[in-house]
């Protein structure tokens, strides 16, 4: 299972988006291995240009497996944020929650350097796409 981050979904849905992202996500979807979580869904849907696009994306995301953001995910993201802040590395709260949602349940597919930092510090399973 792969939790696909918004950095990759946005490239996938944009007509001029990265061919690498389009190919990788298409492959994961065909294999039934692509998942999302609430925060990723919000990040993608809020960027829709038109109501029709919003509705189509909402329907598509609703059909994907959803990784829950439960108390354990929040506790882990909080602890990671605390540790990273003490090391002088401040990352967006949303990225901490997304990474925590994936931790131990899915490989995080992304195109965001912040996740590299989280992976190095806490052993997050991830795959970074080279977005052109």
KOLTOR-913119 format. One record per residue: z, y, x of N, C-alpha, C in turn; residue in three letters; residue number from 1. Coordinates in Angstrom, 1 decimal. Each point is the difference from the previous one (the first is absolute). Layout:
N
n.w=Z	n.v=Y	n.u=X	ca.w=Z	ca.v=Y	ca.u=X	c.w=Z	c.v=Y	c.u=X	residuo=Ala	num=NUM $
...
END
This chain:
132
n.w=0.0	n.v=-1.2	n.u=0.8	ca.w=0.0	ca.v=1.2	ca.u=-0.8	c.w=0.0	c.v=1.2	c.u=0.9	residuo=Unk	num=1 $
n.w=-0.7	n.v=1.1	n.u=-0.4	ca.w=-0.1	ca.v=1.2	ca.u=0.7	c.w=0.3	c.v=1.1	c.u=-1.0	residuo=Unk	num=2 $
n.w=1.0	n.v=0.9	n.u=0.4	ca.w=0.3	ca.v=1.2	ca.u=-0.7	c.w=-1.0	c.v=1.0	c.u=0.6	residuo=Unk	num=3 $
n.w=-0.9	n.v=0.5	n.u=-0.8	ca.w=-1.0	ca.v=0.9	ca.u=0.4	c.w=0.5	c.v=1.4	c.u=-0.2	residuo=Unk	num=4 $
n.w=0.1	n.v=0.8	n.u=1.1	ca.w=0.5	ca.v=1.4	ca.u=-0.1	c.w=-1.0	c.v=0.9	c.u=-0.5	residuo=Unk	num=5 $
n.w=0.5	n.v=1.1	n.u=-0.5	ca.w=-1.0	ca.v=1.0	ca.u=-0.6	c.w=-1.0	c.v=0.5	c.u=1.1	residuo=Unk	num=6 $
n.w=0.4	n.v=0.0	n.u=1.2	ca.w=-0.9	ca.v=0.5	ca.u=1.1	c.w=-1.3	c.v=-0.9	c.u=0.0	residuo=Unk	num=7 $
n.w=0.1	n.v=-1.2	n.u=-0.4	ca.w=-1.1	ca.v=-0.9	ca.u=-0.1	c.w=-0.7	c.v=0.0	c.u=-1.4	residuo=Unk	num=8 $
n.w=0.8	n.v=0.0	n.u=-1.0	ca.w=-0.5	ca.v=0.1	ca.u=-1.4	c.w=-0.9	c.v=1.2	c.u=-0.1	residuo=Unk	num=9 $
n.w=0.4	n.v=1.1	n.u=0.5	ca.w=-0.7	ca.v=1.3	ca.u=-0.2	c.w=-1.4	c.v=-0.2	c.u=0.6	residuo=Unk	num=10 $
n.w=0.0	n.v=-0.6	n.u=1.2	ca.w=-1.3	ca.v=-0.2	ca.u=0.7	c.w=-0.9	c.v=-1.0	c.u=-0.8	residuo=Unk	num=11 $
n.w=0.7	n.v=-1.0	n.u=-0.6	ca.w=-0.7	ca.v=-1.0	ca.u=-0.8	c.w=-0.7	c.v=0.6	c.u=-1.3	residuo=Unk	num=12 $
n.w=0.7	n.v=0.9	n.u=-0.7	ca.w=-0.5	ca.v=0.5	ca.u=-1.2	c.w=-1.0	c.v=1.2	c.u=0.2	residuo=Unk	num=13 $
n.w=0.1	n.v=0.7	n.u=1.1	ca.w=-0.8	ca.v=1.2	ca.u=0.2	c.w=-1.5	c.v=-0.5	c.u=0.3	residuo=Unk	num=14 $
n.w=-0.9	n.v=0.6	n.u=-0.7	ca.w=-1.4	ca.v=-0.4	ca.u=0.3	c.w=-0.4	c.v=0.1	c.u=1.4	residuo=Unk	num=15 $
n.w=0.5	n.v=1.0	n.u=0.7	ca.w=-0.4	ca.v=0.1	ca.u=1.4	c.w=1.1	c.v=-0.5	c.u=1.0	residuo=Unk	num=16 $
n.w=0.9	n.v=-0.9	n.u=-0.6	ca.w=1.1	ca.v=-0.6	ca.u=0.8	c.w=-0.4	c.v=-0.9	c.u=1.1	residuo=Unk	num=17 $
n.w=0.9	n.v=-0.4	n.u=0.8	ca.w=-0.2	ca.v=-0.8	ca.u=1.1	c.w=-0.6	c.v=-1.4	c.u=-0.4	residuo=Unk	num=18 $
n.w=-1.1	n.v=-0.4	n.u=0.7	ca.w=-0.6	ca.v=-1.3	ca.u=-0.3	c.w=1.0	c.v=-1.1	c.u=0.4	residuo=Unk	num=19 $
n.w=0.8	n.v=0.2	n.u=1.1	ca.w=0.9	ca.v=-1.0	ca.u=0.4	c.w=1.1	c.v=-0.2	c.u=-1.1	residuo=Unk	num=20 $
n.w=0.5	n.v=1.1	n.u=-0.6	ca.w=1.0	ca.v=-0.2	ca.u=-1.1	c.w=-0.6	c.v=-0.7	c.u=-1.2	residuo=Unk	num=21 $
n.w=-1.3	n.v=0.4	n.u=-0.3	ca.w=-0.6	ca.v=-0.6	ca.u=-1.2	c.w=-0.2	c.v=-1.5	c.u=0.2	residuo=Unk	num=22 $
n.w=-0.4	n.v=-0.4	n.u=1.2	ca.w=-0.2	ca.v=-1.4	ca.u=0.2	c.w=1.3	c.v=-0.8	c.u=0.0	residuo=Unk	num=23 $
n.w=1.0	n.v=0.6	n.u=0.7	ca.w=1.3	ca.v=-0.7	ca.u=0.1	c.w=0.7	c.v=-0.2	c.u=-1.4	residuo=Unk	num=24 $
n.w=0.0	n.v=1.1	n.u=-0.7	ca.w=0.6	ca.v=0.0	ca.u=-1.4	c.w=-0.8	c.v=-0.9	c.u=-0.9	residuo=Unk	num=25 $
n.w=-1.3	n.v=0.0	n.u=0.0	ca.w=-0.8	ca.v=-0.8	ca.u=-0.8	c.w=0.3	c.v=-1.5	c.u=0.3	residuo=Unk	num=26 $
n.w=0.1	n.v=-0.3	n.u=1.2	ca.w=0.3	ca.v=-1.4	ca.u=0.4	c.w=1.4	c.v=-0.4	c.u=-0.5	residuo=Unk	num=27 $
n.w=1.0	n.v=0.9	n.u=0.2	ca.w=1.4	ca.v=-0.4	ca.u=-0.5	c.w=0.0	c.v=-0.1	c.u=-1.5	residuo=Unk	num=28 $
n.w=-0.7	n.v=0.8	n.u=-0.7	ca.w=0.0	ca.v=0.0	ca.u=-1.5	c.w=-0.7	c.v=-1.3	c.u=-0.4	residuo=Unk	num=29 $
n.w=-1.1	n.v=-0.4	n.u=0.6	ca.w=-0.7	ca.v=-1.2	ca.u=-0.4	c.w=0.9	c.v=-1.3	c.u=0.3	residuo=Unk	num=30 $
n.w=0.9	n.v=0.1	n.u=1.0	ca.w=0.9	ca.v=-1.1	ca.u=0.3	c.w=1.2	c.v=0.1	c.u=-0.8	residuo=Unk	num=31 $
n.w=0.2	n.v=1.0	n.u=-0.8	ca.w=1.2	ca.v=0.1	ca.u=-0.8	c.w=1.2	c.v=0.4	c.u=0.9	residuo=Unk	num=32 $
n.w=-0.2	n.v=0.6	n.u=1.1	ca.w=1.1	ca.v=0.3	ca.u=1.0	c.w=0.3	c.v=1.5	c.u=0.1	residuo=Unk	num=33 $
n.w=-0.5	n.v=0.8	n.u=-0.9	ca.w=0.3	ca.v=1.5	ca.u=0.1	c.w=1.1	c.v=0.3	c.u=-1.0	residuo=Unk	num=34 $
n.w=1.0	n.v=0.7	n.u=0.4	ca.w=1.1	ca.v=0.4	ca.u=-0.9	c.w=0.2	c.v=1.5	c.u=0.2	residuo=Unk	num=35 $
n.w=0.8	n.v=0.6	n.u=-0.9	ca.w=0.4	ca.v=1.4	ca.u=0.0	c.w=1.5	c.v=0.1	c.u=-0.3	residuo=Unk	num=36 $
n.w=0.5	n.v=1.2	n.u=0.0	ca.w=1.4	ca.v=0.2	ca.u=-0.5	c.w=0.0	c.v=1.4	c.u=-0.6	residuo=Unk	num=37 $
n.w=1.0	n.v=0.3	n.u=-0.7	ca.w=0.0	ca.v=1.3	ca.u=-0.8	c.w=-0.3	c.v=1.2	c.u=0.7	residuo=Unk	num=38 $
n.w=0.5	n.v=0.2	n.u=1.2	ca.w=-0.3	ca.v=1.3	ca.u=0.7	c.w=-1.4	c.v=0.0	c.u=0.4	residuo=Unk	num=39 $
n.w=-0.6	n.v=-1.1	n.u=0.5	ca.w=-1.4	ca.v=0.0	ca.u=0.4	c.w=-0.9	c.v=0.4	c.u=-1.3	residuo=Unk	num=40 $
n.w=0.4	n.v=-0.6	n.u=-1.1	ca.w=-0.8	ca.v=0.2	ca.u=-1.2	c.w=0.1	c.v=1.5	c.u=-0.4	residuo=Unk	num=41 $
n.w=1.1	n.v=0.6	n.u=0.1	ca.w=0.2	ca.v=1.5	ca.u=-0.3	c.w=-0.9	c.v=0.8	c.u=1.0	residuo=Unk	num=42 $
n.w=0.1	n.v=-0.3	n.u=1.3	ca.w=-0.8	ca.v=0.7	ca.u=1.0	c.w=-1.5	c.v=0.0	c.u=-0.3	residuo=Unk	num=43 $
n.w=-0.5	n.v=-1.2	n.u=-0.4	ca.w=-1.4	ca.v=-0.1	ca.u=-0.2	c.w=-0.4	c.v=0.6	c.u=-1.3	residuo=Unk	num=44 $
n.w=0.7	n.v=-0.3	n.u=-1.1	ca.w=-0.3	ca.v=0.6	ca.u=-1.3	c.w=0.0	c.v=1.5	c.u=-0.1	residuo=Unk	num=45 $
n.w=1.0	n.v=0.6	n.u=0.7	ca.w=0.1	ca.v=1.4	ca.u=-0.1	c.w=-1.2	c.v=0.7	c.u=0.6	residuo=Unk	num=46 $
n.w=-0.8	n.v=-0.7	n.u=0.9	ca.w=-1.1	ca.v=0.6	ca.u=0.6	c.w=-1.3	c.v=-0.2	c.u=-0.8	residuo=Unk	num=47 $
n.w=0.0	n.v=-0.6	n.u=-1.1	ca.w=-1.2	ca.v=-0.2	ca.u=-0.8	c.w=-0.6	c.v=1.4	c.u=-0.4	residuo=Unk	num=48 $
n.w=-1.2	n.v=0.1	n.u=0.0	ca.w=-0.7	ca.v=1.3	ca.u=-0.3	c.w=-0.1	c.v=0.3	c.u=-1.4	residuo=Unk	num=49 $
n.w=-0.3	n.v=-1.1	n.u=-0.8	ca.w=-0.2	ca.v=0.2	ca.u=-1.5	c.w=0.9	c.v=-1.0	c.u=-0.7	residuo=Unk	num=50 $
n.w=0.2	n.v=0.3	n.u=-1.3	ca.w=0.9	ca.v=-0.9	ca.u=-0.8	c.w=-0.6	c.v=-1.4	c.u=-0.1	residuo=Unk	num=51 $
n.w=-1.4	n.v=-0.1	n.u=-0.1	ca.w=-0.6	ca.v=-1.3	ca.u=0.0	c.w=0.3	c.v=-0.8	c.u=1.2	residuo=Unk	num=52 $
n.w=-0.1	n.v=0.7	n.u=1.2	ca.w=0.4	ca.v=-0.7	ca.u=1.2	c.w=1.4	c.v=-0.4	c.u=0.0	residuo=Unk	num=53 $
n.w=0.9	n.v=0.9	n.u=-0.4	ca.w=1.4	ca.v=-0.4	ca.u=-0.1	c.w=0.2	c.v=-1.3	c.u=-0.9	residuo=Unk	num=54 $
n.w=-0.6	n.v=0.0	n.u=-1.1	ca.w=0.1	ca.v=-1.1	ca.u=-0.9	c.w=-0.5	c.v=-1.3	c.u=0.6	residuo=Unk	num=55 $
n.w=-1.1	n.v=0.1	n.u=0.6	ca.w=-0.6	ca.v=-1.2	ca.u=0.7	c.w=0.8	c.v=-0.5	c.u=1.1	residuo=Unk	num=56 $
n.w=0.5	n.v=0.9	n.u=0.8	ca.w=0.9	ca.v=-0.4	ca.u=1.1	c.w=1.3	c.v=-0.6	c.u=-0.5	residuo=Unk	num=57 $
n.w=0.6	n.v=0.7	n.u=-1.0	ca.w=1.2	ca.v=-0.5	ca.u=-0.6	c.w=-0.1	c.v=-1.5	c.u=-0.5	residuo=Unk	num=58 $
n.w=-1.1	n.v=-0.2	n.u=-0.6	ca.w=-0.3	ca.v=-1.4	ca.u=-0.5	c.w=-0.1	c.v=-1.0	c.u=1.1	residuo=Unk	num=59 $
n.w=-0.8	n.v=0.4	n.u=1.1	ca.w=-0.2	ca.v=-0.9	ca.u=1.1	c.w=1.3	c.v=-0.2	c.u=0.7	residuo=Unk	num=60 $
n.w=0.8	n.v=1.0	n.u=0.2	ca.w=1.3	ca.v=-0.2	ca.u=0.7	c.w=1.0	c.v=-0.8	c.u=-0.8	residuo=Unk	num=61 $
n.w=-0.1	n.v=0.2	n.u=-1.3	ca.w=0.8	ca.v=-0.8	ca.u=-0.9	c.w=-0.2	c.v=-1.5	c.u=0.0	residuo=Unk	num=62 $
n.w=-1.2	n.v=-0.4	n.u=0.4	ca.w=-0.4	ca.v=-1.4	ca.u=0.1	c.w=0.4	c.v=-0.6	c.u=1.4	residuo=Unk	num=63 $
n.w=0.4	n.v=0.8	n.u=0.9	ca.w=0.4	ca.v=-0.5	ca.u=1.3	c.w=1.5	c.v=-0.5	c.u=0.0	residuo=Unk	num=64 $
n.w=0.3	n.v=-1.0	n.u=0.9	ca.w=1.4	ca.v=-0.3	ca.u=0.2	c.w=0.8	c.v=1.2	c.u=0.4	residuo=Unk	num=65 $
n.w=1.2	n.v=0.2	n.u=-0.5	ca.w=0.8	ca.v=1.1	ca.u=0.3	c.w=1.2	c.v=-0.4	c.u=0.8	residuo=Unk	num=66 $
n.w=0.2	n.v=0.5	n.u=1.2	ca.w=1.3	ca.v=-0.2	ca.u=0.7	c.w=1.0	c.v=0.9	c.u=-0.5	residuo=Unk	num=67 $
n.w=1.1	n.v=-0.5	n.u=-0.4	ca.w=1.1	ca.v=0.8	ca.u=-0.6	c.w=0.7	c.v=0.9	c.u=1.0	residuo=Unk	num=68 $
n.w=0.5	n.v=1.1	n.u=-0.5	ca.w=0.8	ca.v=0.9	ca.u=0.9	c.w=1.4	c.v=-0.1	c.u=-0.6	residuo=Unk	num=69 $
n.w=0.7	n.v=-1.0	n.u=0.5	ca.w=1.4	ca.v=-0.3	ca.u=-0.6	c.w=1.0	c.v=0.7	c.u=0.9	residuo=Unk	num=70 $
n.w=1.3	n.v=-0.3	n.u=-0.3	ca.w=1.1	ca.v=0.5	ca.u=0.8	c.w=-0.1	c.v=-0.4	c.u=1.5	residuo=Unk	num=71 $
n.w=-0.4	n.v=-1.2	n.u=0.2	ca.w=-0.1	ca.v=-0.5	ca.u=1.4	c.w=-1.1	c.v=0.8	c.u=0.8	residuo=Unk	num=72 $
n.w=-1.1	n.v=0.3	n.u=-0.7	ca.w=-1.0	ca.v=0.8	ca.u=0.7	c.w=0.5	c.v=1.4	c.u=0.3	residuo=Unk	num=73 $
n.w=0.7	n.v=0.6	n.u=-0.9	ca.w=0.5	ca.v=1.3	ca.u=0.2	c.w=1.1	c.v=0.0	c.u=1.1	residuo=Unk	num=74 $
n.w=0.8	n.v=-1.0	n.u=0.0	ca.w=1.1	ca.v=0.0	ca.u=1.1	c.w=-0.7	c.v=-0.2	c.u=1.3	residuo=Unk	num=75 $
n.w=-1.0	n.v=-0.8	n.u=0.1	ca.w=-0.6	ca.v=-0.2	ca.u=1.3	c.w=-0.8	c.v=1.2	c.u=0.5	residuo=Unk	num=76 $
n.w=-0.7	n.v=0.7	n.u=-0.9	ca.w=-0.7	ca.v=1.2	ca.u=0.3	c.w=1.0	c.v=1.1	c.u=0.4	residuo=Unk	num=77 $
n.w=1.1	n.v=0.1	n.u=-0.6	ca.w=1.0	ca.v=0.9	ca.u=0.3	c.w=0.6	c.v=-0.2	c.u=1.4	residuo=Unk	num=78 $
n.w=0.3	n.v=-1.3	n.u=0.3	ca.w=0.5	ca.v=-0.3	ca.u=1.4	c.w=-1.1	c.v=0.2	c.u=1.0	residuo=Unk	num=79 $
n.w=-1.2	n.v=-0.3	n.u=-0.2	ca.w=-1.1	ca.v=0.3	ca.u=0.9	c.w=-0.1	c.v=1.5	c.u=0.3	residuo=Unk	num=80 $
n.w=0.0	n.v=0.8	n.u=-1.1	ca.w=-0.1	ca.v=1.4	ca.u=0.1	c.w=1.2	c.v=0.6	c.u=0.9	residuo=Unk	num=81 $
n.w=1.2	n.v=-0.5	n.u=-0.3	ca.w=1.1	ca.v=0.4	ca.u=0.8	c.w=-0.1	c.v=-0.3	c.u=1.5	residuo=Unk	num=82 $
n.w=-0.4	n.v=-1.2	n.u=0.3	ca.w=-0.2	ca.v=-0.4	ca.u=1.4	c.w=-1.1	c.v=0.8	c.u=0.7	residuo=Unk	num=83 $
n.w=-1.1	n.v=0.2	n.u=-0.7	ca.w=-1.1	ca.v=0.7	ca.u=0.6	c.w=0.3	c.v=1.5	c.u=0.2	residuo=Unk	num=84 $
n.w=0.7	n.v=0.5	n.u=-1.0	ca.w=0.4	ca.v=1.4	ca.u=0.1	c.w=0.9	c.v=0.2	c.u=1.2	residuo=Unk	num=85 $
n.w=1.0	n.v=-0.9	n.u=0.3	ca.w=0.9	ca.v=0.0	ca.u=1.1	c.w=-0.8	c.v=-0.1	c.u=1.3	residuo=Unk	num=86 $
n.w=-1.1	n.v=-0.6	n.u=0.0	ca.w=-0.9	ca.v=-0.1	ca.u=1.2	c.w=-0.9	c.v=1.2	c.u=0.1	residuo=Unk	num=87 $
n.w=0.1	n.v=0.9	n.u=-0.9	ca.w=-0.9	ca.v=1.2	ca.u=0.1	c.w=-1.3	c.v=-0.1	c.u=-0.7	residuo=Unk	num=88 $
n.w=-0.2	n.v=-1.1	n.u=-0.8	ca.w=-1.3	ca.v=-0.3	ca.u=-0.6	c.w=0.2	c.v=0.2	c.u=-1.5	residuo=Unk	num=89 $
n.w=-0.6	n.v=1.0	n.u=-0.6	ca.w=0.1	ca.v=0.2	ca.u=-1.4	c.w=-1.3	c.v=-0.4	c.u=-0.7	residuo=Unk	num=90 $
n.w=0.1	n.v=-0.9	n.u=-0.9	ca.w=-1.2	ca.v=-0.5	ca.u=-0.8	c.w=0.2	c.v=0.3	c.u=-1.4	residuo=Unk	num=91 $
n.w=-1.2	n.v=0.1	n.u=-0.8	ca.w=0.1	ca.v=0.2	ca.u=-1.4	c.w=0.8	c.v=-1.1	c.u=-0.7	residuo=Unk	num=92 $
n.w=0.8	n.v=0.4	n.u=-1.0	ca.w=0.8	ca.v=-0.9	ca.u=-0.8	c.w=-0.9	c.v=-1.0	c.u=-0.6	residuo=Unk	num=93 $
n.w=-1.1	n.v=0.4	n.u=-0.6	ca.w=-0.9	ca.v=-0.9	ca.u=-0.6	c.w=-0.5	c.v=-1.1	c.u=0.9	residuo=Unk	num=94 $
n.w=-0.3	n.v=0.3	n.u=1.2	ca.w=-0.5	ca.v=-1.0	ca.u=1.0	c.w=1.2	c.v=-1.0	c.u=0.3	residuo=Unk	num=95 $
n.w=1.2	n.v=0.5	n.u=0.1	ca.w=1.1	ca.v=-0.9	ca.u=0.2	c.w=0.2	c.v=-1.0	c.u=-1.2	residuo=Unk	num=96 $
n.w=-0.2	n.v=0.5	n.u=-1.2	ca.w=0.2	ca.v=-0.9	ca.u=-1.2	c.w=-1.2	c.v=-0.9	c.u=-0.1	residuo=Unk	num=97 $
n.w=-1.2	n.v=0.4	n.u=0.3	ca.w=-1.2	ca.v=-0.9	ca.u=-0.1	c.w=0.2	c.v=-1.1	c.u=1.1	residuo=Unk	num=98 $
n.w=0.3	n.v=0.4	n.u=1.2	ca.w=0.2	ca.v=-1.0	ca.u=1.0	c.w=1.1	c.v=-1.0	c.u=-0.3	residuo=Unk	num=99 $
n.w=1.1	n.v=0.5	n.u=-0.6	ca.w=1.1	ca.v=-0.8	ca.u=-0.4	c.w=-0.4	c.v=-1.0	c.u=-1.1	residuo=Unk	num=100 $
n.w=-0.8	n.v=0.5	n.u=-0.9	ca.w=-0.5	ca.v=-0.9	ca.u=-1.1	c.w=-0.8	c.v=-1.2	c.u=0.5	residuo=Unk	num=101 $
n.w=-0.7	n.v=0.3	n.u=1.1	ca.w=-0.9	ca.v=-1.1	ca.u=0.6	c.w=0.9	c.v=-0.9	c.u=0.9	residuo=Unk	num=102 $
n.w=1.0	n.v=0.5	n.u=0.6	ca.w=0.8	ca.v=-0.8	ca.u=1.0	c.w=0.4	c.v=-1.4	c.u=-0.6	residuo=Unk	num=103 $
n.w=-0.5	n.v=-1.0	n.u=0.8	ca.w=0.4	ca.v=-1.4	ca.u=-0.4	c.w=-0.7	c.v=-0.5	c.u=-1.2	residuo=Unk	num=104 $
n.w=-0.9	n.v=0.8	n.u=-0.6	ca.w=-0.7	ca.v=-0.5	ca.u=-1.2	c.w=-1.5	c.v=0.1	c.u=0.1	residuo=Unk	num=105 $
n.w=-0.4	n.v=0.9	n.u=0.8	ca.w=-1.5	ca.v=0.2	ca.u=0.1	c.w=-0.3	c.v=0.7	c.u=1.3	residuo=Unk	num=106 $
n.w=-1.2	n.v=-0.2	n.u=0.5	ca.w=-0.5	ca.v=0.8	ca.u=1.2	c.w=-0.4	c.v=1.4	c.u=-0.6	residuo=Unk	num=107 $
n.w=0.4	n.v=1.0	n.u=0.7	ca.w=-0.4	ca.v=1.4	ca.u=-0.4	c.w=-1.3	c.v=0.3	c.u=0.6	residuo=Unk	num=108 $
n.w=-1.0	n.v=0.2	n.u=-0.8	ca.w=-1.4	ca.v=0.5	ca.u=0.4	c.w=0.0	c.v=1.5	c.u=-0.1	residuo=Unk	num=109 $
n.w=-0.3	n.v=0.7	n.u=1.1	ca.w=0.1	ca.v=1.4	ca.u=0.0	c.w=-1.0	c.v=0.7	c.u=1.0	residuo=Unk	num=110 $
n.w=0.0	n.v=1.3	n.u=-0.1	ca.w=-0.8	ca.v=0.8	ca.u=1.0	c.w=0.9	c.v=1.2	c.u=0.3	residuo=Unk	num=111 $
n.w=1.3	n.v=-0.2	n.u=0.2	ca.w=0.9	ca.v=1.1	ca.u=0.2	c.w=0.9	c.v=-0.3	c.u=1.2	residuo=Unk	num=112 $
n.w=0.0	n.v=0.8	n.u=1.0	ca.w=0.8	ca.v=-0.2	ca.u=1.2	c.w=1.5	c.v=-0.1	c.u=-0.3	residuo=Unk	num=113 $
n.w=0.5	n.v=0.6	n.u=-1.0	ca.w=1.4	ca.v=-0.1	ca.u=-0.3	c.w=0.5	c.v=-1.4	c.u=-0.2	residuo=Unk	num=114 $
n.w=-0.9	n.v=-0.9	n.u=-0.5	ca.w=0.4	ca.v=-1.4	ca.u=-0.2	c.w=0.0	c.v=-0.7	c.u=1.3	residuo=Unk	num=115 $
n.w=-0.7	n.v=0.4	n.u=1.0	ca.w=0.1	ca.v=-0.5	ca.u=1.4	c.w=1.4	c.v=0.2	c.u=0.5	residuo=Unk	num=116 $
n.w=0.5	n.v=1.1	n.u=-0.2	ca.w=1.4	ca.v=0.3	ca.u=0.5	c.w=1.0	c.v=-0.9	c.u=-0.7	residuo=Unk	num=117 $
n.w=-0.1	n.v=-0.1	n.u=-1.3	ca.w=0.9	ca.v=-0.9	ca.u=-0.8	c.w=-0.1	c.v=-1.4	c.u=0.5	residuo=Unk	num=118 $
n.w=-1.2	n.v=-0.5	n.u=0.2	ca.w=-0.3	ca.v=-1.4	ca.u=0.4	c.w=0.6	c.v=-0.2	c.u=1.4	residuo=Unk	num=119 $
n.w=-0.1	n.v=0.9	n.u=0.9	ca.w=0.5	ca.v=-0.2	ca.u=1.3	c.w=1.5	c.v=0.0	c.u=0.0	residuo=Unk	num=120 $
n.w=0.6	n.v=0.8	n.u=-0.8	ca.w=1.5	ca.v=0.1	ca.u=0.0	c.w=0.6	c.v=-1.2	c.u=-0.8	residuo=Unk	num=121 $
n.w=-0.6	n.v=-0.5	n.u=-1.0	ca.w=0.7	ca.v=-0.9	ca.u=-0.9	c.w=-0.7	c.v=-1.3	c.u=-0.3	residuo=Unk	num=122 $
n.w=-1.2	n.v=-0.3	n.u=0.7	ca.w=-0.6	ca.v=-1.3	ca.u=-0.1	c.w=-0.8	c.v=-0.1	c.u=-1.3	residuo=Unk	num=123 $
n.w=-0.5	n.v=1.1	n.u=-0.6	ca.w=-0.8	ca.v=-0.1	ca.u=-1.2	c.w=-1.3	c.v=-0.6	c.u=0.3	residuo=Unk	num=124 $
n.w=-0.4	n.v=-1.0	n.u=-0.8	ca.w=-1.4	ca.v=-0.6	ca.u=0.1	c.w=-1.0	c.v=1.0	c.u=-0.5	residuo=Unk	num=125 $
n.w=-1.0	n.v=0.3	n.u=0.8	ca.w=-1.0	ca.v=1.0	ca.u=-0.4	c.w=-1.3	c.v=-0.3	c.u=0.6	residuo=Unk	num=126 $
n.w=-1.0	n.v=0.7	n.u=-0.6	ca.w=-1.4	ca.v=0.0	ca.u=0.6	c.w=-0.5	c.v=1.4	c.u=-0.2	residuo=Unk	num=127 $
n.w=-0.3	n.v=0.7	n.u=1.1	ca.w=-0.6	ca.v=1.3	ca.u=-0.1	c.w=-1.5	c.v=0.0	c.u=0.1	residuo=Unk	num=128 $
n.w=-0.6	n.v=0.6	n.u=-1.0	ca.w=-1.4	ca.v=0.0	ca.u=0.0	c.w=-0.5	c.v=1.3	c.u=0.8	residuo=Unk	num=129 $
n.w=-1.1	n.v=-0.2	n.u=0.8	ca.w=-0.6	ca.v=1.1	ca.u=0.7	c.w=-0.9	c.v=0.7	c.u=-1.0	residuo=Unk	num=130 $
n.w=0.5	n.v=1.1	n.u=-0.6	ca.w=-0.8	ca.v=0.7	ca.u=-1.0	c.w=-0.9	c.v=1.0	c.u=0.8	residuo=Unk	num=131 $
n.w=-1.3	n.v=-0.1	n.u=-0.3	ca.w=-0.9	ca.v=0.8	ca.u=0.8	c.w=-0.2	c.v=1.4	c.u=-0.7	residuo=Unk	num=132 $
END
